């Protein structure tokens, strides 16, 4: 009987000097959280959460990034003043004089840099901040001065101008009025409940306020207000915009509403708008544009009667889940649904038809079936996401999925629909039964043989009988957001560390040396390499089972990594606000440079060094061209005791560290096959 007891510790690859050596953003999936919109001429700008500014010159048919020089990419507000475009961010105000091509900071005198709102009034630009009141610039943002005398509350969510009147909407509730460019302010909130004021709009003598409790109207510059929400079935109004005689309201969780009688009555105007949380609205010529929370941009050409998606190229999506099936890469997004790419992310196609909810937490593949966990249950697709049907689990917030043979497991969380625990289906989701852990939120799964591990809000639990019973492991009292199994090793990612267990969870040890960000959302294994995706720390790599970590973030500007997946020779990272990124696995493994700076001219397997050795040695081989490589170790009887490499490798010099700690003293052979090239050499372990 042969045994496999080899330990691969480290692989080193040299790539062609001209090859890219960093992460690249794929072209999608499309969507994301749109905080604000602005129009100037034929240019439509979108300010996003974490993705900067995007520009469309064709009414949202396609978008391109427009953030060069924008050092803070959380954009809360946009305003146009002549040929200048201003962006209010969590890092201050930025100005572009060339249509978003480049940006420069415009923060002198701006002592509070979290800018929620911007408005232009003649030569004046006003900035409403979170905690600092209102600031005024009279010179295109070159300098700012605070103007908040009489402004008793300083978190200014909205600004609006009507003639010589300047209105400020307060996040905690209320409206203030200034008639002298902010020099002094007076409260103008009589009749306005103490609810968060999110938006303001002006039409002639009508002033509208969108609040967390509906729409209110004032016809006397805020001296008094009356409720104006009849027909408004969702009253959390985040945005208001006026187009001729039409008033539109964007509601959080309720879509778009239309009033044609100055807010006396409202009707829903959301047909075709699958993402119901509307953060921003804008009028662009005859078109109405809606920016949503997670779902990107939608366009209506008929005053809200119908909507179509308008997010192609808008790579600001929130990617919660990644899954691979053959050449298909699936991405589950936050309020954007499921997307599929068949070409490594070069193009993406929406794949959400039939999903009752577009907030996707998890995606898994089981044979020819694709399952998606959403707010509201589990859905199944048998045609790579072309269409979806609900499974029998439709009343839960499902956060995690796992496949073990013919069993499908769903981990639920309290969420919007209540209920916790694990559910099991043995017939592709047609029927489900409770499978324990009903007193905890289940965030992640890992399967190893007959062992099913669940990462929960109370640590890691183990079931050896498909969820009939569960036992706590040695890791308790911590939220476990990710799990990964590799051989006898089980890894757990938490908000504080990566932990390693080599005995099915009986005991755990911290494995975070070098992990400078320990908020670990995702873990994935490729051969003996372990990758961790973190919260605003990017991606880290360990080649020694978590003993040490190094960041592999070159080029990765979106560093909140919620999901990871290996597809072929590439690692894909799903980010919060930056879509999906791709990097070849081989680029993230340390390289050994050539003294000559040239690639090898022939295949070669070199003698290991040192030899004899105890317990480890280095095996080096050379590839003149990219090839599929198999490097294996055999004992004196010809029995394979370990596979060191079994995948495609790039041209260059490669090194593998072979650890023989678990082998007896004696003679062993290592064999390299790369394409048609085959070679073997002898090595000796002396203990």
VOGU-3710 file (C-alpha; in Angstrom, 3 decimals, decimal comma):
1> xxxxxxxxxx> 0,000/0,000/0,000  1,309/3,405/-0,848  0,881/6,465/1,329  0,905/10,138/0,483  2,767/11,907/3,231  4,549/14,639/1,364  4,422/18,285/2,474  4,781/20,947/-0,185  6,044/24,064/1,493  6,873/26,613/-1,186
11> xxxxxxxxxx> 6,793/27,131/-4,946  8,791/29,833/-6,735  8,034/30,935/-10,274  9,784/33,325/-12,638  7,604/34,923/-15,261  8,482/36,640/-18,484  9,794/40,143/-17,653  7,140/41,716/-19,882  4,227/39,854/-18,287  1,879/41,774/-15,983
21> xxxxxxxxxx> 2,629/41,283/-12,298  -0,386/42,716/-10,555  -4,145/42,500/-10,180  -6,331/43,713/-13,025  -9,962/44,699/-12,686  -12,296/42,689/-14,869  -14,971/44,491/-16,841  -17,712/43,899/-14,320  -20,000/42,692/-13,019  -21,915/45,888/-13,551
31> xxxxxxxxxx> -23,709/47,911/-10,907  -22,905/49,126/-7,439  -24,103/51,743/-5,011  -24,719/55,113/-6,679  -24,795/57,935/-4,143  -25,270/60,840/-6,552  -25,799/61,851/-10,177  -24,985/65,031/-12,102  -25,603/66,201/-15,650  -23,720/68,739/-17,724
41> xxxxxxxxxx> -24,477/68,906/-21,426  -24,392/65,386/-22,811  -22,258/64,103/-19,935  -23,845/62,076/-17,161  -21,739/61,539/-14,038  -22,293/58,986/-11,281  -20,663/59,225/-7,862  -20,268/55,820/-6,260  -19,536/54,203/-2,926  -15,881/53,212/-3,109
51> xxxxxxxxxx> -15,552/53,293/-6,891  -15,093/56,994/-7,521  -16,783/58,798/-10,414  -17,995/57,241/-13,664  -18,905/59,063/-16,886  -21,443/58,222/-19,572  -21,762/60,248/-22,755  -24,619/58,154/-24,145  -27,321/58,234/-21,475  -25,952/55,297/-19,557
61> xxxxxxxxxx> -25,526/52,929/-22,498  -21,904/52,599/-21,402  -19,727/54,004/-18,630  -16,044/54,656/-18,123  -14,117/55,448/-14,970  -13,412/59,141/-14,437  -11,462/59,208/-11,183  -7,832/59,991/-11,975  -6,508/62,086/-9,095  -9,549/61,373/-6,947
71> xxxxxxxxxx> -7,727/60,061/-3,885  -10,954/59,373/-2,006  -13,445/57,255/-3,928  -16,474/57,445/-1,618  -18,369/60,129/-3,534  -21,467/61,449/-1,771  -22,282/64,507/-3,876  -21,654/66,091/-7,278  -22,247/69,653/-8,490  -21,593/71,575/-11,701
81> xxxxxxxxxx> -20,436/75,182/-11,808  -19,783/76,432/-15,327  -17,083/74,190/-16,787  -16,085/72,865/-13,367  -17,307/69,645/-11,822  -17,089/69,216/-8,047  -17,208/65,992/-6,060  -17,905/65,839/-2,347  -16,259/62,811/-0,763  -15,418/61,410/2,642
91> xxxxxxxxxx> -12,011/62,969/2,024  -13,115/66,468/1,074  -13,963/68,270/-2,150  -12,307/67,584/-5,485  -12,535/69,638/-8,669  -12,306/68,633/-12,323  -11,967/71,240/-15,057  -11,953/68,706/-17,903  -15,104/66,670/-17,553  -13,780/64,191/-15,013
101> xxxxxxxxxx> -10,604/63,315/-16,902  -8,506/64,457/-13,936  -9,250/65,729/-10,438  -7,446/67,883/-7,905  -8,183/68,369/-4,217  -9,991/71,620/-3,336  -9,991/71,521/0,447  -8,172/74,599/1,730  -10,059/75,810/4,799  -12,378/72,798/4,787
111> xxxxxxxxxx> -11,846/71,610/8,366  -14,449/68,811/8,097  -13,834/66,679/5,032  -16,851/64,366/5,061  -18,900/66,241/2,452  -22,460/64,984/2,116  -23,945/67,668/-0,124  -22,956/70,340/-2,646  -24,936/73,102/-4,308  -24,020/76,001/-6,610
121> xxxxxxxxxx> -25,585/79,439/-6,398  -24,111/81,894/-8,869  -20,410/82,300/-8,042  -20,871/80,549/-4,699  -20,390/76,863/-3,915  -21,800/75,486/-0,680  -20,710/72,239/0,952  -22,792/70,484/3,605  -20,684/68,301/5,875  -21,196/65,542/8,399
131> xxxxxxxxxx> -20,545/67,265/11,712  -19,097/70,536/10,453  -22,088/72,429/9,163  -21,940/74,395/5,902  -18,848/75,771/4,135  -18,733/78,416/1,398  -16,294/78,899/-1,463  -16,430/81,986/-3,659  -13,444/81,011/-5,828  -14,244/77,591/-7,341
141> xxxxxxxxxx> -13,084/75,650/-4,330  -9,662/77,239/-3,975  -10,569/78,117/-0,383  -13,470/77,537/1,987  -14,923/79,300/5,034  -17,412/77,905/7,516  -20,851/79,598/7,422  -22,927/78,061/10,177  -24,012/80,883/12,498  -27,398/79,847/13,874
151> xxxxxxxxxx> -27,108/76,339/12,440  -27,687/74,401/15,653  -27,218/70,987/14,058  -24,163/70,469/11,900  -24,804/67,236/9,961  -26,090/68,636/6,670  -27,458/65,936/4,378  -29,069/68,128/1,689  -28,751/71,631/0,230  -31,014/73,522/-2,163
161> xxxxxxxxxx> -31,154/77,025/-3,638  -34,212/79,087/-4,570  -33,330/82,584/-5,697  -31,550/84,224/-2,770  -32,712/81,525/-0,366  -30,384/78,718/0,676  -31,890/75,711/2,435  -30,066/73,095/4,488  -31,641/69,730/5,320  -30,365/68,181/8,528
171> xxxxxxxxxx> -29,611/64,468/8,891  -31,170/64,341/12,358  -34,251/66,241/11,234  -35,279/69,770/10,257  -34,595/72,474/7,676  -32,653/75,725/8,101  -32,879/78,816/5,879  -30,247/81,411/5,018  -31,014/84,537/2,977  -27,450/85,881/3,061
181> xxxxxxxxxx> -25,301/83,117/1,576  -24,953/81,259/4,836  -23,813/84,166/6,991  -26,711/83,383/9,331  -29,349/80,646/9,542  -32,820/80,283/11,050  -34,791/77,126/11,688  -37,596/76,583/9,149  -39,164/73,374/10,365  -42,634/74,173/11,715
191> xxxxxxxxxx> -44,809/71,147/10,970  -41,821/69,068/9,923  -41,461/66,004/12,200  -38,081/65,281/13,742  -37,127/62,756/11,075  -33,943/62,432/9,091  -34,062/64,801/6,126  -32,427/63,200/3,107  -33,259/65,400/0,112  -34,604/68,789/-0,975
201> xxxxxxxxxx> -36,081/70,015/-4,252  -37,376/73,424/-5,355  -39,937/74,322/-8,037  -40,984/77,957/-8,085  -42,549/78,681/-4,705  -42,769/74,992/-3,837  -40,121/73,495/-1,569  -40,167/69,714/-1,145  -38,389/67,740/1,562  -37,760/64,000/1,392
211> xxxxxxxxxx> -37,474/62,480/4,853  -37,364/59,084/6,508  -41,089/59,575/7,098  -42,214/60,678/3,635  -42,443/63,865/1,602  -43,325/67,277/3,042  -44,262/70,495/1,231  -43,686/74,145/2,074  -44,995/77,040/0,001  -43,589/79,779/2,234
221> xxxxxxxxxx> -39,851/79,120/2,277  -40,040/76,634/5,097  -42,057/78,775/7,516  -44,540/75,899/7,689  -44,749/72,373/6,264  -47,509/69,883/5,480  -47,319/66,148/4,851  -47,520/65,274/1,162  -47,239/61,480/1,018  -50,650/60,234/-0,128
231> xxxxxxxxxx> -50,068/57,092/-2,187  -46,433/56,872/-1,178  -46,313/53,241/-0,030  -42,704/53,541/1,063  -41,960/56,692/3,031  -38,167/56,535/3,360  -37,422/59,084/0,636  -33,741/59,460/-0,233  -33,969/61,515/-3,438  -36,214/64,054/-5,168
241> xxxxxxxxxx> -36,037/65,506/-8,668  -38,303/67,727/-10,756  -38,824/67,370/-14,506  -41,260/69,935/-15,863  -44,549/69,290/-14,080  -43,409/65,897/-12,821  -42,018/65,319/-9,336  -40,172/62,056/-8,737  -39,245/60,529/-5,384  -36,712/57,739/-4,922
251> xxxxxxxxxx> -37,438/55,589/-1,874  -35,151/53,214/-0,032  -36,675/49,796/-0,532  -39,649/51,199/-2,420  -38,447/52,220/-5,870  -39,535/55,399/-7,668  -42,802/57,286/-7,207  -44,340/59,972/-9,432  -46,504/62,952/-8,591  -48,060/65,151/-11,270
261> xxxxxxxxxx> -49,885/67,434/-8,820  -47,079/68,872/-6,696  -47,057/65,979/-4,220  -50,810/65,948/-3,503  -50,817/62,298/-4,613  -48,270/59,703/-5,704  -48,220/56,605/-7,888  -45,563/53,914/-8,186  -43,275/54,280/-11,204  -40,918/51,318/-10,879
271> xxxxxxxxxx> -41,779/48,828/-13,623  -38,559/47,160/-14,705  -36,671/48,537/-11,711  -35,623/45,320/-9,916  -33,504/47,195/-7,415  -35,965/49,054/-5,263  -33,552/51,150/-3,189  -33,073/54,436/-5,051  -30,377/56,710/-3,635  -30,305/59,354/-6,362
281> xxxxxxxxxx> -32,329/60,750/-9,258  -31,407/63,067/-12,123  -32,943/64,428/-15,314  -30,811/64,146/-18,447  -32,604/65,746/-21,378  -35,841/63,810/-21,880  -34,584/60,930/-19,742  -34,899/60,133/-16,059  -31,934/58,433/-14,416  -32,018/56,492/-11,140
291> xxxxxxxxxx> -28,965/55,537/-9,104  -29,599/52,569/-6,820  -28,034/51,047/-3,744  -25,999/48,155/-5,133  -27,799/47,690/-8,445  -26,194/50,444/-10,500  -28,015/52,859/-12,785  -31,422/52,562/-14,481  -32,885/54,748/-17,230  -36,458/55,694/-18,076
301> xxxxxxxxxx> -37,380/57,421/-21,322  -41,089/57,671/-20,493  -41,283/59,451/-17,145  -40,954/56,345/-15,054  -43,531/54,181/-16,852  -40,739/51,641/-17,456  -37,043/51,299/-16,667  -34,068/49,542/-18,219  -30,632/48,824/-16,796  -27,941/51,310/-17,818
311> xxxxxxxxxx> -24,792/50,112/-16,072  -22,532/48,594/-18,730  -18,959/49,444/-17,750  -19,989/50,589/-14,266  -17,609/48,323/-12,357  -18,582/49,448/-8,869  -20,542/46,333/-7,938  -20,478/44,683/-4,525  -19,517/41,048/-5,050  -20,499/38,767/-2,185
321> xxxxxxxxxx> -19,901/35,396/-3,819  -17,916/33,719/-6,589  -18,337/30,221/-8,036  -16,704/28,342/-10,903  -18,198/25,738/-13,232  -15,937/24,743/-16,093  -15,157/27,920/-18,000  -18,031/29,792/-16,381  -17,365/32,244/-13,572  -20,417/33,310/-11,566
331> xxxxxxxxxx> -20,610/36,392/-9,361  -23,338/36,983/-6,795  -23,722/40,676/-6,088  -25,299/42,916/-3,493  -28,657/44,033/-4,955  -27,402/43,393/-8,491  -28,225/39,701/-8,817  -26,064/37,066/-10,486  -23,665/37,655/-13,386  -21,758/35,152/-15,512
341> xxxxxxxxxx> -18,519/35,475/-17,466  -17,207/32,875/-19,882  -13,946/34,687/-20,675  -12,214/35,397/-17,362  -14,194/38,553/-16,728  -13,574/40,273/-20,067  -17,343/40,487/-20,456  -20,208/39,761/-18,072  -23,860/39,022/-18,669  -26,709/39,408/-16,208
351> xxxxxxxxxx> -28,079/36,014/-15,144  -30,895/36,796/-12,712  -34,161/36,087/-14,525  -36,540/34,525/-12,027  -34,714/35,606/-8,878  -37,231/37,172/-6,496  -34,506/39,231/-4,858  -31,229/40,544/-6,241  -29,280/40,496/-2,967  -27,139/37,372/-3,448
361> xxxxxxxxxx> -25,090/36,058/-0,529  -23,745/32,772/-1,865  -23,471/30,797/-5,116  -22,504/27,122/-5,410  -22,317/24,577/-8,223  -23,510/20,969/-7,922  -23,100/18,939/-11,100  -25,365/20,678/-13,652  -27,177/22,726/-11,020  -26,373/26,239/-9,906
371> xxxxxxxxxx> -27,759/27,433/-6,559  -28,007/30,999/-5,291  -28,683/32,019/-1,702  -30,537/35,310/-1,429  -32,601/37,300/1,027  -35,689/35,130/0,907  -34,358/31,645/0,263  -32,514/29,455/-2,227  -32,991/29,473/-6,000  -31,874/26,900/-8,572
381> xxxxxxxxxx> -30,756/27,217/-12,181  -30,181/24,302/-14,526  -29,001/26,457/-17,448  -26,043/28,422/-16,094  -28,169/31,250/-14,747  -30,293/31,889/-17,830  -33,338/31,343/-15,628  -33,991/30,569/-11,974  -36,737/28,862/-10,004  -37,403/28,953/-6,279
391> xxxxxxxxxx> -36,585/25,870/-4,252  -38,601/24,746/-1,267  -36,673/27,079/1,066  -38,291/30,458/0,487  -38,784/32,096/3,874  -35,259/32,401/5,189  -32,318/34,721/4,838  -29,771/32,260/3,486  -26,198/33,388/3,932  -24,180/30,294/2,992
401> xxxxxxxxxx> -24,420/27,156/0,852  -22,425/23,936/0,638  -22,569/20,768/-1,447  -21,532/17,363/-0,118  -22,265/14,577/-2,546  -25,996/14,659/-3,212  -26,641/16,825/-0,168  -27,190/20,566/-0,337  -26,843/22,542/2,895  -28,115/26,064/3,530
411> xxxxxxxxxx> -26,952/28,185/6,464  -29,385/30,882/7,530  -29,150/34,071/9,538  -31,717/36,140/11,365  -31,834/38,727/8,591  -35,066/40,217/7,280  -37,066/36,999/7,284  -36,004/35,584/10,647  -34,990/32,066/11,545  -31,554/30,590/12,022
421> xxxxxxxxxx> -29,825/27,270/11,606  -28,891/24,753/8,924  -31,267/23,221/6,388  -30,670/20,106/4,258  -31,990/19,100/0,856  -31,289/15,715/-0,720  -33,202/16,422/-3,941  -31,683/19,608/-5,367  -33,749/21,927/-3,235  -37,208/20,523/-3,891
431> xxxxxxxxxx> -37,631/19,708/-0,211  -35,751/20,855/2,867  -35,513/19,683/6,443  -34,027/21,379/9,465  -30,512/20,158/10,179  -29,684/21,700/13,519  -27,820/24,736/14,845  -31,080/26,595/15,315  -29,670/28,960/17,926  -26,921/30,609/15,919
441> xxxxxxxxxx> -26,270/32,437/12,644  -24,453/30,278/10,091  -21,992/32,252/7,979  -19,854/29,615/6,243  -19,352/25,911/5,494  -16,485/23,565/4,710  -16,722/19,926/3,660  -14,033/17,304/4,148  -15,055/13,744/3,462  -17,985/12,928/5,753
451> xxxxxxxxxx> -17,246/15,904/7,982  -19,339/19,040/7,607  -18,047/22,152/9,363  -20,189/25,232/9,970  -18,771/28,653/10,774  -21,251/30,483/12,954  -21,680/33,447/15,255  -20,651/31,073/18,035  -17,564/29,502/16,491  -17,112/26,328/14,442
461> xxxxxxxxxx> -19,388/23,287/14,745  -18,868/19,784/13,309  -21,399/17,277/12,043  -20,430/13,779/10,918  -23,977/12,715/10,012  -25,230/15,319/7,539  -26,451/17,703/10,176  -28,442/15,270/12,291  -26,275/16,229/15,246  -23,632/18,889/15,776
471> xxxxxxxxxx> -20,795/19,264/18,248  -18,873/22,450/19,053  -15,197/22,396/18,169  -12,443/24,041/20,171  -13,098/27,391/18,468  -16,016/29,069/20,230  -17,377/32,520/21,074  -16,317/34,157/17,820  -17,906/34,892/14,458  -16,436/32,637/11,762
481> xxxxxxxxxx> -17,053/34,190/8,373  -15,018/31,807/6,222  -13,789/28,223/6,277  -11,415/26,278/4,029  -10,174/22,693/4,165  -6,935/21,410/2,680  -5,898/17,858/3,436  -5,875/17,469/7,214  -5,826/21,240/7,710  -8,935/23,252/8,481
491> xxxxxxxxxx> -8,743/27,045/8,394  -11,202/29,497/9,948  -11,340/33,192/9,103  -12,677/35,493/11,808  -12,727/39,180/12,677  -9,446/38,936/14,513  -7,361/36,112/13,092  -7,033/33,052/10,935  -7,106/29,859/12,987  -5,759/26,433/12,041
501> xxxxxxxxxx> -6,882/23,004/13,193  -5,185/19,764/12,177  -7,482/17,468/14,166  -11,019/18,163/12,944  -11,443/21,162/15,206  -10,547/19,564/18,510  -7,913/22,246/18,976  -7,019/25,443/17,133  -4,004/27,706/16,915  -3,784/31,269/15,624
511> xxxxxxxxxx> -2,184/31,427/12,183  -1,922/35,142/11,449  1,757/36,171/11,534  2,190/38,809/8,850  -1,567/39,190/8,355  -1,682/42,943/8,848  -5,459/43,013/8,412  -7,192/40,314/10,437  -10,795/40,920/9,355  -10,939/37,806/7,169
521> xxxxxxxxxx> -14,030/37,479/4,974  -12,902/34,777/2,571  -10,462/31,879/2,323  -9,532/29,712/-0,638  -6,925/26,996/-1,209  -4,951/26,356/-4,396  -2,667/23,331/-4,063  -0,662/24,177/-0,936  -1,243/27,923/-1,191  -3,796/29,560/1,099
531> xxxxxxxxxx> -5,313/32,932/0,194  -7,231/35,216/2,551  -9,502/38,087/1,500  -9,791/40,783/4,138  -11,800/43,877/5,009  -9,909/46,802/3,420  -6,616/44,914/3,663  -6,764/43,160/0,302  -5,493/39,640/-0,355  -2,845/37,762/1,614
541> xxxxxxxxxx> -0,975/34,573/0,726  0,421/31,861/2,969  2,525/29,045/1,522  3,081/27,338/4,876  -0,397/26,671/6,259  -0,761/30,051/7,895  2,579/30,089/9,697  3,326/33,344/7,879  1,502/35,625/5,442  2,458/38,186/2,823
551> xxxxxxxxxx> 0,166/40,613/1,059  -0,233/40,140/-2,693  -2,041/43,398/-3,419  -0,036/45,029/-6,196  -2,513/46,849/-8,423  -5,518/45,972/-6,241  -7,174/49,306/-5,489  -10,397/47,758/-4,151  -9,176/46,178/-0,931  -12,403/45,011/0,707
561> xxxxxxxxxx> -12,354/41,424/-0,546  -15,544/39,551/0,291  -15,039/36,504/-1,915  -12,268/34,513/-3,589  -12,289/31,762/-6,208  -9,696/29,840/-8,190  -10,481/29,211/-11,846  -7,810/27,452/-13,872  -4,547/29,283/-13,350  -6,157/32,474/-12,039
571> xxxxxxxxxx> -7,321/33,783/-8,684  -10,425/35,968/-8,747  -11,344/38,418/-5,988  -14,846/39,792/-5,481  -14,701/43,214/-3,857  -16,955/45,710/-2,139  -17,420/48,499/-4,665  -14,862/47,390/-7,244  -16,374/44,361/-8,952  -14,222/41,330/-9,709
581> xxxxxxxxxx> -10,430/41,381/-10,041  -8,148/38,750/-11,585  -4,537/37,722/-11,134  -2,580/34,651/-12,314  -1,717/32,393/-9,404  1,867/32,016/-10,553  2,499/35,772/-10,259  1,851/35,694/-6,539  4,583/33,178/-5,804  8,077/34,554/-5,204
591> xxxxxxxxxx> 10,312/34,561/-8,267  13,959/33,627/-8,696  15,593/35,991/-11,208  17,888/34,861/-13,989  21,432/36,148/-13,804  21,313/36,669/-17,540  17,815/38,152/-17,580  16,792/35,656/-20,286  14,343/32,778/-20,321  15,602/29,173/-20,439
601> xxxxxxxxxx> 16,193/27,779/-23,912  15,342/24,170/-23,027  13,547/22,009/-20,494  15,716/20,995/-17,569  15,416/19,182/-14,237  18,302/19,926/-11,889  19,734/17,997/-8,980  18,140/18,823/-5,677  20,164/20,824/-3,157  21,224/20,008/-0,541
611> xxxxxxxxxx> 21,587/16,288/-1,174  21,628/14,290/1,079  19,195/16,336/3,194  17,231/16,398/6,435  14,428/17,292/6,430  14,025/19,603/3,387  15,629/20,281/0,029  15,091/22,440/-3,046  14,159/21,035/-6,463  14,670/23,345/-9,429
621> xxxxxxxxxx> 13,400/22,950/-12,992  13,363/25,153/-16,084  10,671/25,673/-18,704  11,370/27,424/-22,014  7,613/27,816/-22,552  4,434/27,536/-20,521  3,522/23,904/-19,959  1,432/21,626/-17,846  3,826/20,325/-15,201  3,695/17,216/-13,033
631> xxxxxxxxxx> 6,437/16,881/-10,429  6,108/13,813/-8,205  8,184/11,925/-5,637  8,520/8,117/-5,468  10,070/5,696/-3,009  12,597/2,995/-3,902  9,752/0,590/-4,805  8,260/3,039/-7,290  5,292/3,994/-5,083  4,264/7,622/-5,362
641> xxxxxxxxxx> 4,585/9,374/-1,997  3,763/12,910/-3,033  2,734/15,222/-5,876  4,513/18,551/-5,663  3,148/20,256/-8,782  0,283/19,272/-11,063  -0,813/22,319/-13,028  0,145/24,666/-15,811  3,225/26,820/-15,122  4,698/29,761/-16,984
651> xxxxxxxxxx> 8,047/29,854/-18,750  10,965/30,404/-16,379  12,948/28,879/-13,546  10,822/27,235/-10,860  11,770/26,079/-7,398  9,929/23,737/-5,068  10,800/23,126/-1,450  10,352/19,452/-0,600  9,840/18,573/3,078  10,590/14,954/3,944
661> xxxxxxxxxx> 9,823/15,184/7,650  7,258/12,395/7,463  9,390/10,007/5,414  11,945/7,458/6,563  15,646/7,684/5,700  16,477/6,256/2,303  16,638/6,788/-1,436  13,800/8,542/-3,257  13,273/9,656/-6,837  11,635/12,772/-8,211
671> xxxxxxxxxx> 10,159/12,840/-11,703  9,276/15,833/-13,893  6,910/15,673/-16,847  6,347/18,921/-18,771  4,651/18,405/-22,103  6,695/15,742/-23,893  9,704/16,267/-21,651  10,263/13,628/-18,945  13,212/13,434/-16,542  13,932/11,963/-13,124
681> xxxxxxx> 16,687/12,198/-10,510  17,643/10,506/-7,259  17,828/12,079/-3,818  18,745/10,803/-0,345  17,163/11,498/3,039  19,534/10,949/5,981  18,092/11,246/9,486
//
